[in-house]
Every structure is written in structure tokens, then in C-alpha cells.
Amino acid sequence: MTAATSDIEKLSFEEALAQLEKIVSQLESGEAPLEKSIELYERGTALKAHCEARLKAAEAKVEKITLSAGGEPVGTEPLDVE
């Protein structure tokens, strides 16, 4: 794990997403030199993977409430997102 990856692992989803949006904006502007653009792209790829992992972890925690025939909550089960 590189220092940059270690840094990313400590970010919340919102922090990583904000950084990713900033990188996309910088790349879209076309003003960054080639080497800087490559660095930004690599960091953006790592941030994207981090955001996807955070979302997947959150998704796994989501549960739906199951109801009895009378409409009373009787428990929970994993959310089927597919």
C-alpha cells in the first residue's frame, strides 16, 4: 500500500467524493501538464475504488423490515438490491 493509498483509506465517503470531483474538474479543464494529469488520474482511480468500497459496505448494512400478515414488524432481512 502506497502512502497515497493509505491516505485515501482514511477518508470518509464524502471527503473522497469531494476530492474525486475536484480531480475530474482539473482533468476536464485540460490545464494540467501531462505528468500532473497522469498523477491526478491515478489518484482519481484510487478515490473511485475507495468510494465504491464504502458504498458496498454501506449497502451490506442496509436491511429491510419484514412485516407480518397483520402489518406488524417481525424482523429484518438483508436488502436484495439486484
C-alpha positions in Angstrom: 0.0 0.0 0.0 1.5 3.4 -1.0 1.3 6.5 1.1 -1.3 7.9 -1.2 -3.5 4.8 -0.9 -3.0 4.8 2.9 -4.2 8.5 2.9 -7.2 7.6 0.8 -8.2 4.7 3.1 -8.7 7.2 6.0 -11.1 9.4 4.0 -14.9 9.3 4.6 -17.0 8.7 1.5 -17.9 12.4 1.4 -14.3 13.5 1.6 -13.2 11.1 -1.1 -16.1 12.1 -3.4 -15.2 15.8 -3.0 -11.6 15.1 -3.9 -12.7 13.0 -6.8 -15.0 15.8 -8.1 -12.1 18.2 -7.8 -9.8 15.9 -9.8 -12.4 15.5 -12.5 -12.8 19.2 -12.8 -9.0 19.7 -13.1 -8.7 17.0 -15.7 -11.7 18.4 -17.7 -10.1 21.8 -17.7 -7.2 20.5 -19.7 -4.8 22.9 -18.0 -2.7 20.4 -16.1 0.6 19.3 -17.6 0.7 15.7 -18.9 2.6 14.3 -15.8 0.3 16.1 -13.4 -2.7 14.8 -15.4 -1.4 11.2 -15.0 -0.9 11.7 -11.3 -4.4 13.1 -10.9 -5.9 10.2 -13.0 -4.1 7.6 -10.8 -5.4 9.3 -7.6 -8.9 9.6 -9.1 -8.9 5.9 -9.9 -7.9 5.1 -6.3 -10.6 7.5 -4.9 -13.2 5.9 -7.1 -12.4 2.5 -5.9 -12.5 3.7 -2.3 -15.9 5.3 -2.8 -17.2 2.1 -4.4 -15.9 0.0 -1.5 -17.6 2.4 1.0 -20.9 2.2 -0.8 -20.7 -1.6 -1.0 -20.1 -1.7 2.8 -23.0 0.6 3.5 -25.2 -1.4 1.2 -24.4 -4.6 3.1 -25.6 -2.9 6.3 -29.0 -1.9 4.9 -31.8 -4.1 5.9 -35.4 -4.1 5.1 -38.1 -4.6 7.7 -40.3 -7.7 7.3 -43.9 -7.4 8.3 -46.4 -10.0 9.5 -49.6 -10.6 7.6 -51.2 -8.1 10.0 -48.7 -5.4 9.1 -46.7 -5.6 12.3 -42.8 -5.5 12.1 -41.5 -9.0 12.9 -37.8 -8.7 11.9 -35.4 -7.7 9.3 -33.6 -9.4 6.4 -30.8 -8.3 4.1 -31.9 -5.9 1.3 -31.9 -7.6 -2.1 -30.5 -4.9 -4.4 -30.2 -7.0 -7.5 
